[in-house]
Amino acid sequence: MAVAMVTTAVRQTPTIDEPVYVGTAVVYAREHSLRFNPEHPPLGKLIVATGAVFAHPRLKPGFEGDQGQLGRRLLYESGNDPWRVMFWARLPVMVVTLLFGLVVFGFARDLAGRLGGLAALALYTFSPDLITNGSLATLDVPAAGFVVTAAWMLWRARRRPLPYLPLAGAAAGAAVATKMSTLPAVPVLLALAAWSYWRATGGTAPRWRRTAHALAAAAGVALILVGVVWAVYLAVDPRLRWTTPADVPAVHGLRGMLIDWLPLPDAYRDGMRIQFGFENARWRGYLLGRLYTGALWYYLPAALLVKTPLGMLALWLAGAGAMAAVPPLRAAVPYVLVVPAVLLAAAMQGSRDLGVRYALFVPVFLAVAAACVLALRRRWAYAVTAVLVVFVAVSSLRTYPYYLPYSNEAFGGPSKTHLRLHDSNVDWGQDLGRLADRLRERYPRERDVWLVYKGSGVPSWYGIHGRDPLKVPPDRVHGLLVVSDTSIAKAEGRLKRLIRGSTAIDDIGHSITIFRRP
């Protein structure tokens, strides 16, 4: 996994979200200001900052533009080498991704023994989605990893509550301080904290006393969670200087009451308002060849079906069945299956059908569940698990180094993913560097290059000087037409006509298509 992530990271140009996070991370480290990217809490960006500072990037203090402009200024307009800056920014996320693999191993070993732990670790390390997102300076893997760590600590608290409940609170607080999408898991985690303490303190004590102590334990976990969030904001700015931006939307009703009641920093609560504002917008989605406006409730399950290796899907289902069938494992169902189910249900209600990264906790938790097949203690279970893990490994290795556009064999593999999905499932702006190399190697004499690129990279920095075909009459567009696959999926009007009148001649990383237009 380490080799796959590192060798992938050094070839990929910045994805759409990364410049914002890296620019914000540098501002955190140097100016101790919370003004950029308030819609996400600071912890994930502080993790990114621990690597970005070693690139020693140049950035004049007091930048006044928006967060997208901040990212471009840092990477392309300040004399920095974006390849170097991005590698150092991605490196800490790769490290924590590997560490969370050990959490998955430990959790599964507790449930199904050492072989179960190794099976879970294998599924985790060969997961194309985890390799992809673990090699980017983004927040999704850290958030999922902290949640599974909290669940594991709560499971262990059933026997030893004193050391593990505080650790669970710290991990849950870290998740909430990384991404707000983990908030729906908090009530479940607190209920599990109370239940774990209740189970750990059985005996002759009166029921009311055990109940009171269990509720007090859950309250203690909640206090630690809140304390971690405050500590993260104070780590960025000890004075918590914060002015609510003018464009923060007003949130009313139950959502507004929830925000007002949360004992969290004002910057966090304004970030929640911004997130709810995103949810009120109407976004465009693309699923299985259908372009639509709005959101489909089944988008994430369908996208996971496309982008998860077939052997992994089979082991997920078998593991969940084993947890229901083996009595000693039934007690682990709330910790392993209910937590991700609640998070998935919440994510399915969202308005942004932009990628399986919104459900990255699913392959993390279900790797643990899959290991429970081995708890059946049957020879066929060992043999089937081994075969399916090898199948997953082969599928993952075959897609190297194009993990981001991965889809399983039932849906045609990575070269066909753009026909089923779009955005961060396929084309997130990651192949601008590969496009520059291909144009130099195969098309050095082409004078007319027309470019429709979806991403945060600056094509001219990589030596790509393509013109916009949508700004001239169609009869003037001849030669090479280069289009990001997400733009192809969403093509309408003039771009759609240009593509229809062209012939596809090349593919870049399964995310950008080169057409020849006569």
PETA-V559295 format. One line per field, one symbol per residue. ss: DSSP state (h for helix, s for strand, l for the rest). psi: psi as a letter, one per 20 degrees, with the letter a starting at -180 (. if undefined). burial: I if it has 24 or more other C-alpha atoms within 12 Angstrom, else O. A space follows every 10 residues. Layout:
ss: ???
psi: ???
burial: ???
//
This chain:
ss: lhhhhhhhhl lllllllhhh hhhhhhhhhh hlllllllll llhhhhhhhh hhhhhlllll llllllhhhh hhhhhhllll lhhhhhhhhh hhhhhhhhhh hhhhhhhhhh hhhhhhhhhh hhhhhhlhhh hhhhlllllh hhhhhhhhhh hhhhhhllll hhhhhhhhhh hhhhhhlllh hhlhhhhhhh hhhhhhhhhh llllllhhhh hhhhhhhhhh hhhhhhhhhh hhhhhhllll llllllllll llhhhhhhhh hllllhhhhh hhhhhhhhhh lllsssslls ssslllllhh hhhhhhhllh hhhhhhhhhh hhhhhlhhhh llhhhhhhhh hhhhhhhhll lllllhhhhl hhhhhhhhhh hhhhhhllhh hhhhhhhhhh hhhhhhhhhl llllllllhh hllhhhhhhl llhhhlllll lhhhhhhhhh hhllllllss ssllllllhh hhllllslhh hllhhhllss sssshhhhhl llhhhhhhhh llssssssll lssssssl
psi: gggggghghi iprprghghg ggghghgghh ilpjhqliip rhghhhghhh ghhiilqpop qkpiarhghg ghgghijjjr ohggghghhh ghhgghgghh hhggggghhh hjrghgghgg hggghjohhh gghijqmaig ggghhhghgg gghhghihhn hghhghhggg gghhghigpi iihhighghh hhgggggghh krbiqqghgh gghghhghhg gggggghggg hghhhgoiil ppppqhjpqp pabhgggggh hplrqhhghh hhhgghhhhi rorproplip prpbqphjgg hghhhgjpqg hggghgghgg hhhhhoghih highhhhggh gggggghiir inmiqihiki ighggihggh hihiihlqgh ggggggghgg gggggghhip jmhgkqqrhh jiahiihiih racihgnkji kgghgggghh ghlhjphopp pnporirohh hjjomqqoii jrqhiiorcp oppqhhhghj prcghhhghh jrppiqpojk ipppqpp.
burial: IIOIIIOIII IIIIIIIIII IIIIIIIIII OIIIIIIIII IIIIIIIIII IIIOIIIIIO OOIOOOIIII IIIIIIOOOO OIIIIIIIII IIIIIIIIII IIIIIIIIII IIOOIIIIII IIIIIIIIII IIIIIIIIII IIIIIIIIII IIIIIIIIOO IOOIIIIIII IIIIIIIIII IIIIIIOIII IIIIIIIIII IOOOOOOOOO IOIIOOIIII IIIIIIIIII IIIIIIIOOO OIOOOOOOOI IOOOOOOOIO OOOIIIIIII IIIIIIIOIO OOOIIIIOOO IOOOIIOOII IIIIIIIIII IIIIIIIIII IIIIOOOOIO OIIIIIIIII IIIIIIIIII IIIIIIIIII IIIIIIIIII IIIIIIOOOO IIOIIIOIIO IIIIIIIOII IIIIIIIIIO IOIIIIIIII IIIIIIIIII IIIIIIOIIO OOOOOOOIII IIIIIIIIIO OIOIIIIIII OOOIOOIIII IIIIIIIIII IOOOIOOIIO OIOIOOIIII IIIIIIIO
//
